[in-house]
Amino acid sequence: MSLTPRFVDEMRAIVGKDAVVVSVEGRMTYECDMHTFYKGAPDVVVLPTRTEQVRAIVQACRRANTPIVPRGSGTGLIGGAMAPQGGVMVSMNRMASILEIDYGNRCATVQPGLINLWLTNAVRERGWFFAPDPSSQMVSSIGGNVSTNAGGPHCLKYGITTNHVLGLELVTGRGEVVRVGGKTLDRPGYDLTGVAVGSEGTFALVTAITVRLTHAPEAVKTVLAAFRTVIEASQVVSAAIAAGMTPAAMEMLDEAIIRAINAGTGAGYPEGAGAVLLIELDGPRAEVEVQGERAAAICREHGALSVSVARDEAERALLWKGRKEAAGAVGRLTASYLLQDAVVPRSKLPHIMREIVAIGERYGLLIANVFHAGDGNLHPMICYDDTRPDELEKAKEANEELLRACIALGGSVTGEHGMGMDKAKNLPLQYADADLNFMFRIRGVFDPARLMNPGKLLPTHPACGEGFRPQRPRLPEGTWV
């Protein structure tokens, strides 16, 4: 351990002896998130229960000049919740309370360690729910969802995490408690809440979150359509949106992942189909009935092999169970895979699906696809055999080629997983040097010592340094910031 016994004693004084982990075995539990390529055990793990403790931890770390790494449930897929430089990991698992439910203002205030689905469970009987629903919602924390600006199947209609965060309580890298946003809409000044959401712990530690609650729809209808190819299924997505429909969700799975899901969950997706499209519609009952018929008609117009509708809630839940457990089911296809999280405009889905097939053929690798088709957020799983040393390198090369293809189509390097250690290097594919430098300087406003989650989100790049000044055309005075 690089931290002194005196520092560890200070942590124990702040949070209590049973809330400090220093054993080798204990710290190894925190050495990676679900993306196990990136590992780095912290020197000490602390588990605070309230904001005052978090503030004291940050101030102590500033005095000791030691890195601070936030962690929720550790379900991330970007190497974001690990400690590449050691230091102090602040685990938010014990800050998991619902602080307030305010039905009058259609919101709730929660601590960051609260599991996503627990909030919906707490308000369901009153007819409300928390809309952001990443596939990990049964285990992921809301603080972690805020950190990466998580999406989920239903973000097509309801939006991603940032659309549901009204306010935040933060302990910045300066050791200050700051509250941004709040229950009232259209607050004056800069949108600091929006800046903080998706910052991956590089600005501050989130200690409380005020989120929007959404009233449950009167009716829900889930349509399952099977197609010969992913190209045909992809064309339905743009056709449905162009027809004026806004489904709650449009999820697509290809033949390989259909096989794995059926074997693992018994979801009952059509065998032999090249792809299935899961379309969910919700809203007033009469509207949902009409929209369901339109969705089925559009699917048939584009060559659907079959179209069916879940008959009851149990059947609907089984269809979604298959989708939600897709990442686990892929273990039936391969022991190892790289999971991508790039985005393209939905109109480009047929194009990128052809490119994915071509990339898989060029590298001789199976690429299984399951993704949020409605917003173009891809999750191709590049399968490889880790007993063959060359296959990992092939998978990495295929992964980078796929990312570049998405950017060329006007997409993004990430849709909901964030950057972390895994994708920081790819950010220059999307942003110019001046953009990267601006982000770097914003980070310094919140965390001038740059101790907060170091090595994450921003790349190792000349633009991300204090002395960087890009060459640019001369502009009028005052236009450069």
C-alpha positions as CSV (number, residue, x, y, z in Angstrom):
1,M,0.0,0.0,0.0
2,S,1.2,3.5,-0.9
3,L,-1.0,5.3,1.7
4,T,0.4,5.7,5.2
5,P,-1.2,4.0,8.3
6,R,-2.0,7.5,9.5
7,F,-4.1,8.2,6.4
8,V,-5.9,4.9,6.9
9,D,-6.6,5.8,10.5
10,E,-8.0,9.1,9.3
11,M,-10.4,7.2,6.9
12,R,-11.5,5.0,9.9
13,A,-12.2,8.1,11.9
14,I,-14.4,9.5,9.2
15,V,-16.5,6.4,8.3
16,G,-15.9,3.9,11.1
17,K,-13.6,0.8,11.2
18,D,-16.1,-1.5,9.6
19,A,-16.4,0.8,6.6
20,V,-12.8,0.7,5.5
21,V,-11.3,-2.1,3.4
22,V,-7.5,-2.5,3.4
23,S,-6.9,-6.3,3.1
24,V,-5.5,-7.6,-0.2
25,E,-8.4,-9.9,-0.6
26,G,-11.0,-7.2,0.1
27,R,-9.4,-4.7,-2.2
28,M,-9.2,-7.2,-5.0
29,T,-13.0,-7.3,-5.0
30,Y,-12.9,-3.7,-6.4
31,E,-10.1,-4.1,-8.9
32,C,-12.3,-4.0,-12.0
33,D,-15.9,-3.5,-13.3
34,M,-17.6,-5.9,-15.7
35,H,-15.1,-5.1,-18.3
36,T,-12.3,-7.1,-16.8
37,F,-9.6,-6.1,-19.4
38,Y,-8.8,-3.1,-17.1
39,K,-7.7,-3.9,-13.6
40,G,-6.4,-1.7,-10.8
41,A,-6.9,-2.3,-7.1
42,P,-7.3,0.7,-4.9
43,D,-5.0,1.2,-1.9
44,V,-8.0,1.5,0.4
45,V,-11.8,1.3,0.0
46,V,-14.2,3.4,2.1
47,L,-18.0,3.0,2.3
48,P,-19.6,6.3,3.5
49,T,-23.2,6.6,4.4
50,R,-23.8,10.4,4.3
51,T,-22.6,13.5,2.4
52,E,-20.5,14.9,5.3
53,Q,-18.4,11.8,5.3
54,V,-17.8,12.0,1.5
55,R,-16.7,15.6,1.9
56,A,-14.3,14.7,4.6
57,I,-12.9,11.9,2.5
58,V,-12.3,14.2,-0.5
59,Q,-10.6,16.8,1.7
60,A,-8.3,14.2,3.2
61,C,-7.4,12.9,-0.2
62,R,-6.6,16.5,-1.4
63,R,-4.2,16.9,1.6
64,A,-2.6,13.6,0.8
65,N,-2.6,14.3,-3.0
66,T,-4.1,10.8,-3.6
67,P,-6.5,9.7,-6.4
68,I,-10.2,9.4,-5.7
69,V,-12.3,6.8,-7.6
70,P,-16.1,6.6,-7.2
71,R,-17.9,3.2,-7.5
72,G,-21.5,2.1,-7.5
73,S,-22.5,-1.5,-8.2
74,G,-19.5,-2.1,-10.5
75,T,-21.7,-3.1,-13.4
76,G,-20.0,-0.7,-15.9
77,L,-18.5,-2.0,-19.1
78,I,-15.8,0.6,-19.7
79,G,-13.1,0.2,-17.0
80,G,-14.6,3.2,-15.2
81,A,-14.9,1.9,-11.6
82,M,-11.3,0.7,-11.1
83,A,-8.2,2.4,-9.7
84,P,-5.3,2.4,-12.3
85,Q,-3.2,4.6,-10.0
86,G,-4.3,3.2,-6.7
87,G,-5.6,5.7,-4.2
88,V,-9.0,5.7,-2.4
89,M,-12.1,4.1,-3.8
90,V,-15.3,5.6,-2.5
91,S,-18.0,2.9,-2.7
92,M,-21.5,4.3,-2.6
93,N,-23.2,1.0,-1.8
94,R,-24.2,2.0,1.7
95,M,-25.7,5.3,0.4
96,A,-28.7,3.5,-1.0
97,S,-31.7,5.2,0.6
98,I,-34.7,6.9,-1.0
99,L,-34.6,10.3,0.8
100,E,-37.9,11.7,-0.4
101,I,-40.8,10.8,-2.8
102,D,-42.7,13.9,-3.9
103,Y,-45.7,12.9,-5.9
104,G,-46.9,16.5,-6.1
105,N,-43.8,17.5,-7.9
106,R,-43.5,14.2,-9.8
107,C,-40.0,13.5,-8.4
108,A,-37.9,11.6,-5.9
109,T,-34.6,12.3,-4.2
110,V,-32.3,9.3,-3.7
111,Q,-28.8,8.5,-2.7
112,P,-26.4,7.3,-5.5
113,G,-26.2,3.7,-4.3
114,L,-29.9,3.0,-4.8
115,I,-30.5,0.2,-7.3
116,N,-32.3,1.5,-10.4
117,L,-35.2,-0.9,-10.2
118,W,-35.8,-0.3,-6.5
119,L,-37.1,3.1,-7.1
120,T,-39.7,1.9,-9.6
121,N,-40.6,-0.9,-7.1
122,A,-41.1,1.8,-4.4
123,V,-43.6,3.9,-6.5
124,R,-45.3,1.2,-8.7
125,E,-48.4,0.8,-6.5
126,R,-49.1,4.5,-6.8
127,G,-48.9,4.2,-10.6
128,W,-45.5,5.7,-11.2
129,F,-42.1,4.5,-12.4
130,F,-38.5,5.6,-13.1
131,A,-38.1,5.6,-16.8
132,P,-34.4,5.1,-17.5
133,D,-34.0,1.3,-17.7
134,P,-30.5,0.0,-18.6
135,S,-30.4,-3.7,-19.1
136,S,-28.5,-3.9,-15.8
137,Q,-31.3,-2.1,-13.9
138,M,-31.8,-5.0,-11.6
139,V,-28.3,-4.5,-10.2
140,S,-26.9,-1.1,-11.4
141,S,-27.1,2.0,-9.2
142,I,-28.7,5.2,-10.1
143,G,-25.4,7.0,-9.2
144,G,-23.7,4.9,-11.8
145,N,-26.4,5.6,-14.3
146,V,-25.9,9.3,-13.8
147,S,-22.1,8.9,-14.1
148,T,-22.3,7.3,-17.6
149,N,-25.6,8.9,-18.7
150,A,-27.1,5.4,-19.2
151,G,-29.8,4.7,-21.6
152,G,-31.8,1.5,-22.0
153,P,-34.4,-0.1,-24.2
154,H,-37.1,2.5,-23.5
155,C,-35.0,5.6,-24.1
156,L,-36.4,5.9,-27.6
157,K,-39.6,7.4,-26.1
158,Y,-38.6,8.4,-22.6
159,G,-35.1,9.6,-23.1
160,I,-31.8,8.8,-21.4
161,T,-30.7,9.4,-17.8
162,T,-30.0,13.1,-18.2
163,N,-33.6,13.7,-19.3
164,H,-34.8,12.5,-15.9
165,V,-32.3,14.1,-13.6
166,L,-33.6,17.4,-12.1
167,G,-30.9,18.1,-9.6
168,L,-27.7,16.8,-8.0
169,E,-25.8,17.2,-4.7
170,L,-22.1,16.9,-5.4
171,V,-18.9,16.9,-3.5
172,T,-16.5,18.4,-6.0
173,G,-12.8,17.7,-6.4
174,R,-12.3,20.9,-4.4
175,G,-14.0,19.3,-1.4
176,E,-17.0,21.6,-1.6
177,V,-20.6,20.5,-1.3
178,V,-22.5,21.9,-4.3
179,R,-26.2,21.6,-5.2
180,V,-27.2,22.1,-8.9
181,G,-30.6,22.0,-10.4
182,G,-33.7,21.2,-8.3
183,K,-37.4,20.5,-8.4
184,T,-38.3,23.7,-10.3
185,L,-38.1,23.6,-14.1
186,D,-36.2,26.1,-16.3
187,R,-33.8,27.3,-13.6
188,P,-31.7,30.4,-14.6
189,G,-28.0,30.2,-15.2
190,Y,-25.8,27.5,-16.7
191,D,-27.1,23.9,-16.9
192,L,-24.5,22.5,-14.5
193,T,-26.7,19.5,-13.9
194,G,-26.4,18.6,-17.5
195,V,-22.7,19.1,-17.4
196,A,-22.3,16.8,-14.4
197,V,-24.4,14.0,-15.8
198,G,-22.1,11.7,-17.8
199,S,-18.9,13.1,-16.3
200,E,-18.0,9.7,-15.0
201,G,-16.8,10.9,-11.6
202,T,-14.1,13.2,-13.1
203,F,-15.8,16.3,-11.6
204,A,-17.2,15.2,-8.3
205,L,-18.8,12.5,-6.2
206,V,-22.6,12.4,-6.5
207,T,-24.2,12.2,-3.1
208,A,-27.9,12.8,-3.8
209,I,-30.0,12.8,-7.0
210,T,-33.4,14.4,-7.6
211,V,-35.1,12.4,-10.5
212,R,-38.2,12.8,-12.4
213,L,-41.0,10.2,-11.9
214,T,-43.2,9.2,-14.8
215,H,-46.8,8.1,-14.6
216,A,-47.4,4.5,-15.8
217,P,-49.2,4.3,-19.1
218,E,-52.8,3.0,-19.3
219,A,-51.9,0.2,-21.7
220,V,-48.8,-1.6,-23.0
221,K,-48.5,-3.8,-26.1
222,T,-45.4,-5.8,-27.1
223,V,-45.0,-6.9,-30.7
224,L,-42.4,-9.5,-31.8
225,A,-41.6,-9.7,-35.5
226,A,-39.2,-12.1,-37.1
227,F,-37.2,-11.4,-40.3
228,R,-34.9,-13.3,-42.7
229,T,-32.1,-10.8,-42.1
230,V,-31.0,-8.0,-39.8
231,I,-31.0,-5.7,-42.9
232,E,-34.8,-6.2,-43.3
233,A,-35.4,-5.7,-39.6
234,S,-33.3,-2.6,-39.7
235,Q,-35.3,-1.1,-42.5
236,V,-38.5,-1.4,-40.3
237,V,-37.0,0.9,-37.7
238,S,-36.7,3.9,-39.9
239,A,-40.0,3.1,-41.6
240,A,-41.9,3.1,-38.3
241,I,-40.4,6.4,-37.2
242,A,-41.0,8.0,-40.6
243,A,-44.6,6.9,-40.3
244,G,-45.0,9.1,-37.2
245,M,-44.8,6.4,-34.6
246,T,-42.8,6.7,-31.4
247,P,-42.7,3.3,-29.8
248,A,-41.5,3.1,-26.2
249,A,-38.8,0.6,-27.4
250,M,-37.5,-1.0,-30.5
251,E,-34.9,-3.7,-29.8
252,M,-33.2,-6.0,-32.3
253,L,-31.5,-9.4,-31.9
254,D,-29.8,-11.4,-34.6
255,E,-29.8,-15.2,-35.2
256,A,-26.8,-16.0,-33.1
257,I,-28.1,-14.2,-30.0
258,I,-31.6,-15.6,-30.6
259,R,-30.2,-19.1,-30.3
260,A,-28.4,-18.3,-27.1
261,I,-31.3,-16.5,-25.5
262,N,-33.8,-19.3,-26.2
263,A,-31.4,-21.9,-24.8
264,G,-30.7,-19.8,-21.7
265,T,-34.1,-18.3,-20.8
266,G,-36.7,-20.1,-22.8
267,A,-37.9,-16.7,-24.2
268,G,-39.5,-18.4,-27.2
269,Y,-38.1,-16.2,-29.9
270,P,-38.8,-17.7,-33.4
271,E,-36.3,-20.3,-34.3
272,G,-34.6,-20.0,-37.6
273,A,-35.1,-16.3,-38.0
274,G,-32.2,-14.2,-39.1
275,A,-33.4,-11.4,-36.7
276,V,-36.2,-10.4,-34.5
277,L,-37.5,-6.9,-33.7
278,L,-39.1,-6.3,-30.3
279,I,-41.4,-3.4,-30.5
280,E,-43.2,-2.0,-27.4
281,L,-46.0,0.5,-27.5
282,D,-47.5,2.3,-24.6
283,G,-50.0,5.0,-23.8
284,P,-53.8,5.4,-23.9
285,R,-55.4,2.1,-24.6
286,A,-57.2,3.1,-27.8
287,E,-54.0,4.7,-29.2
288,V,-51.9,1.6,-28.3
289,E,-54.4,-0.7,-30.2
290,V,-54.2,1.4,-33.3
291,Q,-50.4,1.8,-33.1
292,G,-50.0,-2.0,-32.6
293,E,-51.9,-2.6,-35.8
294,R,-49.8,-0.1,-37.7
295,A,-46.5,-1.6,-36.3
296,A,-47.6,-5.1,-37.4
297,A,-48.5,-3.8,-40.9
298,I,-45.2,-2.0,-41.4
299,C,-43.4,-5.2,-40.3
300,R,-45.3,-7.3,-42.9
301,E,-44.7,-4.7,-45.6
302,H,-41.0,-5.2,-45.0
303,G,-41.0,-8.9,-45.3
304,A,-41.7,-10.1,-41.8
305,L,-41.8,-13.9,-41.5
306,S,-44.1,-13.7,-38.5
307,V,-45.7,-11.0,-36.3
308,S,-47.1,-11.9,-32.8
309,V,-48.3,-9.9,-29.8
310,A,-47.7,-10.8,-26.2
311,R,-51.0,-12.1,-24.9
312,D,-50.6,-11.2,-21.3
313,E,-48.1,-9.6,-18.8
314,A,-46.4,-13.0,-18.2
315,E,-45.6,-13.5,-21.9
316,R,-44.5,-9.9,-22.2
317,A,-42.2,-10.3,-19.2
318,L,-40.7,-13.4,-20.8
319,L,-39.9,-11.6,-24.0
320,W,-38.2,-8.8,-22.1
321,K,-36.4,-11.3,-19.8
322,G,-34.7,-12.7,-23.0
323,R,-33.7,-9.2,-24.1
324,K,-32.4,-8.1,-20.7
325,E,-30.3,-11.3,-20.2
326,A,-28.8,-11.2,-23.7
327,A,-25.3,-10.3,-22.5
328,G,-25.3,-13.3,-20.1
329,A,-26.7,-15.6,-22.7
330,V,-23.9,-15.0,-25.1
331,G,-21.8,-17.2,-22.9
332,R,-23.5,-20.1,-24.7
333,L,-21.8,-18.9,-27.9
334,T,-18.3,-18.0,-26.7
335,A,-16.2,-17.8,-23.5
336,S,-14.9,-14.4,-24.5
337,Y,-16.2,-11.4,-26.3
338,L,-15.7,-7.7,-26.8
339,L,-18.9,-5.7,-26.3
340,Q,-19.2,-2.5,-28.4
341,D,-21.4,0.5,-27.6
342,A,-21.2,2.7,-30.7
343,V,-24.1,4.7,-32.3
344,V,-25.2,5.5,-35.8
345,P,-28.2,7.5,-36.9
346,R,-31.1,5.1,-37.1
347,S,-31.5,5.7,-40.9
348,K,-27.9,4.2,-41.2
349,L,-28.8,0.9,-39.5
350,P,-29.0,-1.1,-42.7
351,H,-25.6,0.3,-43.8
352,I,-23.8,-0.4,-40.6
353,M,-25.3,-3.9,-40.3
354,R,-23.8,-4.8,-43.7
355,E,-20.5,-3.4,-42.5
356,I,-20.6,-5.5,-39.3
357,V,-21.2,-8.6,-41.3
358,A,-18.3,-7.7,-43.6
359,I,-16.0,-7.0,-40.7
360,G,-16.8,-10.3,-39.1
361,E,-16.0,-12.1,-42.4
362,R,-12.8,-10.2,-42.8
363,Y,-11.5,-11.2,-39.4
364,G,-13.1,-14.7,-39.3
365,L,-15.0,-13.9,-36.1
366,L,-18.6,-14.3,-35.1
367,I,-20.3,-11.0,-34.2
368,A,-23.5,-11.4,-32.4
369,N,-25.8,-8.4,-32.4
370,V,-28.3,-7.1,-29.8
371,F,-29.0,-3.4,-29.7
372,H,-31.3,-0.5,-29.1
373,A,-32.4,-0.2,-32.7
374,G,-34.8,2.7,-32.0
375,D,-32.0,5.1,-31.3
376,G,-29.2,3.4,-33.3
377,N,-27.3,2.3,-30.2
378,L,-25.4,-0.8,-31.3
379,H,-24.2,-3.6,-28.9
380,P,-22.4,-6.0,-31.2
381,M,-20.5,-8.8,-29.3
382,I,-17.3,-9.7,-31.1
383,C,-16.7,-13.3,-30.1
384,Y,-13.2,-14.8,-29.9
385,D,-11.3,-17.8,-28.5
386,D,-8.9,-16.6,-25.8
387,T,-6.9,-19.8,-26.0
388,R,-5.7,-18.6,-29.4
389,P,-3.5,-15.5,-28.8
390,D,-4.1,-14.1,-32.3
391,E,-7.9,-14.0,-31.9
392,L,-7.9,-11.4,-29.2
393,E,-5.8,-9.1,-31.4
394,K,-8.2,-9.7,-34.3
395,A,-11.1,-8.9,-32.0
396,K,-9.5,-5.6,-31.0
397,E,-8.8,-4.7,-34.6
398,A,-12.4,-5.5,-35.6
399,N,-13.7,-3.4,-32.7
400,E,-11.7,-0.4,-33.8
401,E,-12.7,-0.8,-37.4
402,L,-16.3,-0.9,-36.3
403,L,-16.0,2.3,-34.3
404,R,-14.4,4.1,-37.2
405,A,-17.2,2.9,-39.5
406,C,-19.8,4.3,-37.0
407,I,-18.1,7.7,-36.8
408,A,-17.9,7.9,-40.6
409,L,-21.7,7.5,-40.7
410,G,-22.2,10.4,-38.4
411,G,-22.4,8.4,-35.2
412,S,-20.7,8.4,-31.8
413,V,-18.1,6.2,-30.0
414,T,-20.5,5.5,-27.2
415,G,-24.3,5.6,-26.6
416,E,-24.7,4.8,-22.9
417,H,-21.8,2.9,-21.5
418,G,-19.5,6.0,-21.3
419,M,-15.8,6.3,-22.0
420,G,-13.8,5.1,-18.9
421,M,-10.4,3.5,-19.6
422,D,-11.8,1.6,-22.6
423,K,-12.9,4.3,-25.0
424,A,-11.0,7.4,-23.8
425,K,-8.4,6.8,-26.6
426,N,-11.2,6.9,-29.2
427,L,-12.6,10.3,-28.3
428,P,-10.3,12.1,-30.8
429,L,-12.2,10.2,-33.5
430,Q,-15.2,12.3,-32.7
431,Y,-13.8,15.6,-31.4
432,A,-11.3,18.1,-32.6
433,D,-8.3,19.1,-30.5
434,A,-10.0,22.4,-29.5
435,D,-13.0,20.5,-28.2
436,L,-10.9,18.1,-26.2
437,N,-8.9,21.0,-24.7
438,F,-12.2,22.7,-23.7
439,M,-13.4,19.6,-21.9
440,F,-10.0,19.3,-20.2
441,R,-10.3,22.8,-18.8
442,I,-13.9,22.3,-17.7
443,R,-12.8,19.3,-15.7
444,G,-10.2,21.5,-14.0
445,V,-12.9,23.9,-12.7
446,F,-14.4,21.2,-10.6
447,D,-11.2,19.3,-9.8
448,P,-8.1,21.6,-10.1
449,A,-5.8,18.9,-8.6
450,R,-7.1,16.4,-11.1
451,L,-7.5,13.7,-8.5
452,M,-11.0,12.6,-9.4
453,N,-11.1,9.3,-11.3
454,P,-7.8,9.9,-13.1
455,G,-7.2,8.3,-16.5
456,K,-10.9,8.1,-17.4
457,L,-13.1,9.7,-20.0
458,L,-10.5,12.1,-21.6
459,P,-7.6,10.6,-23.6
460,T,-3.9,10.8,-23.2
461,H,-3.6,13.5,-25.8
462,P,-1.7,16.8,-26.4
463,A,-5.0,18.6,-26.2
464,C,-5.6,17.4,-22.7
465,G,-2.8,19.4,-21.1
466,E,-2.5,22.8,-19.6
467,G,0.0,24.0,-22.1
468,F,-1.9,23.0,-25.2
469,R,-2.8,25.8,-27.6
470,P,-4.1,24.5,-31.0
471,Q,-3.1,26.3,-34.2
472,R,-6.1,28.0,-35.6
473,P,-7.1,30.9,-37.9
474,R,-6.9,34.3,-36.2
475,L,-10.4,35.2,-34.9
476,P,-11.8,38.4,-33.6
477,E,-10.9,39.3,-30.0
478,G,-13.0,37.5,-27.4
479,T,-14.2,34.6,-29.6
480,W,-11.8,32.0,-28.1
481,V,-12.3,30.5,-24.7
